[in-house]
Amino acid sequence: MEQNGAGGGHLARRILVVDDEVTIAESVAARLRAEGFTVDLAHDGPGAVAMAAAVQPDLVVLDVMLPGFDGLEVCRRIQAERSVPVLMLTARTDETDQLIGLGVGADDYLTKPFSLRVLTARVHALLRRVDRAADRDGVSIVVGDLRIDLDQRRVWRADVEAQLTPLEFDLLTRLARRPRAVLARERLLEEVWDWADAAGTRVVDSHVKALRRKLGSDLIRTVHGVGYALEAR
């Protein structure tokens, strides 16, 4: 476990970077520090969990393949203690692996090799989303048997509460604000993730699949070649 700080002032956001490839971790850290972030480093599973508990980061950049235990377990343990945005890094392109990552609480993923510019843009986008959620007025949305409490960030369907990740909650809320309206994948990327990238539409698909598993396969309708609509009943 290794800790590194950067001078970004007392208001600087803190990011934990976890990767057992030291060269990659240090390159990512250097780029994020140049953006004004304070950065901490860890290089294995146990060290990452301990560091997250110690420094309470605003965001975690997390590699899937780690010694000790893998990034999926790290994400699961971190999210069990405190909700924090997680950007996962993976060398694996299989959609099942990505779904597992999203299912344990990751908000987004990048496949290696990746551009530091793209990674930085994703970090900024995730943090903007967190800021928007913090500023949201405390109201509820009711669509059929679906109830969303925006103040408490809780969701029920047919009076059964579902445990959603922060990004799943934001995606569901965006769809629920316009029930039955078809929202394009690209629009959802812009409005929920704060970035527009055609290659990223699979992220939307993965989160929709996760929502269907938790809330029922009939809740969100796929409009092939376009996007998704939330169905009221």
TIBAPA-993126 format. One line per 3 residues: number of its first residue (from 1); for each residue x, y, z of C-alpha. Coordinates in Angstrom, 3 decimals, m for minus. Each point is the difference from the previous one (the first is absolute). Layout:
BEGIN
NUM = X Y Z ~ ...
//
This chain:
BEGIN
1 = 0.000 0.000 0.000 ~ 1.332 3.383 m0.974 ~ m1.390 3.468 0.569
4 = 0.740 3.087 m2.038 ~ m1.553 3.420 0.354 ~ m0.020 2.966 m2.329
7 = m0.352 3.663 0.643 ~ m3.461 0.859 m1.247 ~ m1.148 2.108 2.932
10 = m2.308 m1.072 2.793 ~ m2.918 m0.305 m2.403 ~ 1.800 m2.409 m2.355
13 = m1.929 m3.178 m0.728 ~ 1.731 m3.173 1.181 ~ 0.353 m2.961 m2.336
16 = 1.260 m3.470 0.848 ~ 1.790 m1.733 m2.889 ~ 0.365 m3.776 0.339
19 = 2.134 m1.966 m2.471 ~ 2.700 m2.609 0.562 ~ 1.840 1.246 m3.092
22 = 1.987 2.776 1.633 ~ 0.815 1.769 m3.274 ~ m3.690 0.259 m0.916
25 = m1.011 1.082 3.506 ~ 2.632 2.737 0.096 ~ m0.884 1.231 m3.499
28 = m3.671 0.262 0.946 ~ 0.898 1.705 3.276 ~ 2.237 2.544 m1.735
31 = m2.727 0.909 m2.477 ~ m2.631 0.372 2.720 ~ 2.319 2.131 2.134
34 = 0.546 2.232 m3.003 ~ m3.805 0.463 m0.001 ~ 0.153 1.205 3.613
37 = m1.017 m3.182 1.805 ~ 1.589 m1.459 3.106 ~ 0.968 m3.589 m0.797
40 = 0.654 m3.056 2.174 ~ 1.391 m3.271 m1.355 ~ m0.494 m3.648 0.892
43 = 1.294 m3.051 m1.867 ~ m1.920 m2.987 1.418 ~ m3.454 m0.903 1.220
46 = 0.500 0.191 3.774 ~ 2.019 3.212 m0.324 ~ m2.739 1.598 m2.103
49 = m2.724 m0.763 2.553 ~ 2.169 1.273 2.854 ~ 0.922 3.175 m1.893
52 = m3.624 0.714 m0.915 ~ m0.989 m0.274 3.665 ~ 2.891 2.250 1.049
55 = m0.304 2.862 m2.509 ~ m3.730 m0.124 m0.953 ~ 0.557 0.779 m3.702
58 = m2.504 1.901 m2.142 ~ 0.545 m2.513 m2.842 ~ 1.887 m3.260 m0.573
61 = 1.793 m1.026 m3.209 ~ 0.201 m3.765 0.415 ~ 1.696 m2.725 m2.037
64 = m1.805 m3.354 m0.119 ~ 3.095 m2.222 0.124 ~ 1.745 0.440 3.365
67 = 2.053 m2.166 2.377 ~ m1.483 m0.883 3.386 ~ m3.562 0.106 m1.307
70 = m1.326 1.468 m3.211 ~ m1.524 3.377 m0.775 ~ m3.542 m1.394 0.058
73 = 0.446 m0.981 3.635 ~ 1.647 3.344 0.743 ~ m2.982 1.797 m1.512
76 = m2.453 m2.159 1.929 ~ 1.736 0.702 3.320 ~ 0.434 3.724 m0.606
79 = m3.645 0.458 m1.008 ~ m1.175 m1.992 3.016 ~ 1.617 2.608 2.246
82 = m0.712 3.188 m1.923 ~ m1.533 0.931 m3.349 ~ 2.729 1.393 m2.262
85 = 0.290 0.271 m3.810 ~ 2.215 m2.736 m1.479 ~ 1.583 m0.012 m3.458
88 = 1.227 m3.526 m0.740 ~ 2.922 m0.806 m2.277 ~ m0.039 m3.375 m1.707
91 = 2.050 m1.834 m2.588 ~ m2.983 m2.271 m0.578 ~ m2.617 0.935 m2.584
94 = m2.513 m2.749 0.792 ~ m3.356 1.604 0.819 ~ m0.580 m2.447 2.875
97 = 3.061 1.326 1.804 ~ m1.194 3.562 m0.507 ~ m3.476 m0.843 1.298
100 = 1.510 m1.573 3.115 ~ 1.993 3.178 0.599 ~ m3.082 2.168 m0.402
103 = m1.958 m2.361 2.213 ~ 2.358 0.430 2.978 ~ m0.228 3.772 m0.136
106 = 2.290 1.289 m2.758 ~ m1.368 3.030 m1.852 ~ 2.021 m0.194 m3.189
109 = 2.829 m1.978 m1.590 ~ 2.869 0.481 m2.423 ~ 1.651 m2.808 m1.937
112 = 3.798 m0.080 m0.125 ~ 1.843 1.464 m1.807 ~ m1.695 3.339 0.564
115 = 0.736 3.647 m0.625 ~ 0.880 2.109 3.051 ~ m2.035 2.783 m1.567
118 = m3.079 m2.238 m0.128 ~ 0.569 m1.230 3.547 ~ 0.241 3.579 1.270
121 = m3.208 0.936 m1.839 ~ m1.821 m2.961 1.577 ~ 1.233 0.984 3.475
124 = m1.238 3.572 m0.426 ~ m3.351 m1.263 m1.330 ~ m0.555 m2.355 2.941
127 = 0.783 2.757 2.495 ~ m2.366 2.420 m1.750 ~ m2.734 m2.608 0.272
130 = 0.630 m0.334 3.738 ~ m0.213 3.783 0.385 ~ m3.313 0.115 m1.869
133 = m1.421 m2.728 2.211 ~ 1.027 1.906 3.136 ~ m1.830 3.110 m1.220
136 = m3.221 m1.798 m0.941 ~ m3.212 1.132 1.677 ~ m1.596 m2.497 2.367
139 = m3.050 m1.263 m1.919 ~ m1.397 m3.336 m1.082 ~ m0.861 m1.485 m3.385
142 = m2.817 m2.548 m0.264 ~ m0.530 m1.903 m3.244 ~ m2.488 m2.849 0.273
145 = 1.266 m2.321 2.749 ~ 3.453 1.613 m0.053 ~ 0.819 2.574 2.688
148 = 3.243 1.985 0.092 ~ 0.928 2.108 3.024 ~ 2.481 2.558 m1.359
151 = 0.863 1.391 3.419 ~ 0.925 m3.347 1.559 ~ 1.082 m1.533 m3.337
154 = m2.140 m3.077 0.585 ~ m2.142 m2.002 m2.445 ~ m2.972 m2.318 0.450
157 = m1.966 m2.062 m2.456 ~ m3.280 m1.491 1.185 ~ 1.055 1.087 3.515
160 = 3.175 m2.102 m0.166 ~ 3.172 2.054 0.357 ~ 2.840 m0.550 m2.491
163 = 3.622 0.739 0.823 ~ 1.443 2.030 m2.892 ~ 3.469 1.339 m0.609
166 = 0.291 3.802 m0.287 ~ 0.143 m0.112 m3.791 ~ m2.858 m2.474 m0.316
169 = m2.092 2.374 2.110 ~ 0.849 2.988 m2.201 ~ m0.732 m1.901 m3.208
172 = m3.349 m1.249 1.317 ~ m0.918 3.508 1.142 ~ 0.776 1.446 m3.413
175 = m2.248 m2.562 m1.701 ~ m2.756 0.454 2.615 ~ m0.155 3.759 m0.511
178 = m1.412 m0.709 m3.467 ~ m1.914 m3.296 0.237 ~ m0.720 m1.739 m3.314
181 = 2.186 2.502 m1.873 ~ 2.825 m1.648 m1.943 ~ 3.384 1.396 1.016
184 = 2.926 m0.689 m2.312 ~ 3.111 m1.657 1.400 ~ 2.084 2.981 m1.076
187 = m2.316 2.391 1.829 ~ 0.177 m2.098 3.160 ~ 3.790 0.050 m0.200
190 = m0.040 3.780 m0.194 ~ m2.585 0.550 2.729 ~ 0.924 m2.720 2.500
193 = 3.702 m0.571 m0.598 ~ 0.808 3.531 m1.246 ~ 1.915 m1.281 m2.989
196 = m0.896 m0.917 m3.559 ~ 1.856 m2.871 m1.623 ~ m1.599 m2.482 m2.378
199 = 2.303 m2.756 1.299 ~ m1.394 0.628 3.470 ~ m3.564 m0.975 m0.833
202 = 0.783 m3.508 1.286 ~ 0.317 1.580 3.450 ~ m3.637 1.074 m0.272
205 = m1.027 m3.482 m1.120 ~ 1.835 m1.602 2.924 ~ m1.671 2.248 2.562
208 = m3.433 m0.602 m1.516 ~ 0.577 m3.756 0.315 ~ 0.937 0.489 3.648
211 = m3.181 2.023 0.614 ~ m2.106 m2.697 m1.611 ~ 1.541 m2.642 2.250
214 = m0.844 2.045 3.086 ~ m3.374 1.486 m0.952 ~ m1.490 m2.372 m2.563
217 = 0.613 m0.629 m3.668 ~ m3.272 1.692 m0.984 ~ 0.809 3.426 1.462
220 = 2.305 1.322 m2.726 ~ m0.842 m0.532 m3.673 ~ 2.707 m0.241 m2.655
223 = m0.603 1.901 m3.215 ~ 2.459 m1.714 m2.320 ~ 2.462 2.288 m1.669
226 = m1.132 2.972 2.084 ~ m0.042 m0.352 3.785 ~ m2.249 m0.701 2.958
229 = m3.343 0.999 1.523 ~ m1.368 m0.549 3.488 ~ m3.379 m1.710 m0.087
232 = m2.639 0.929 2.590 ~ m2.622 m2.492 1.094
//
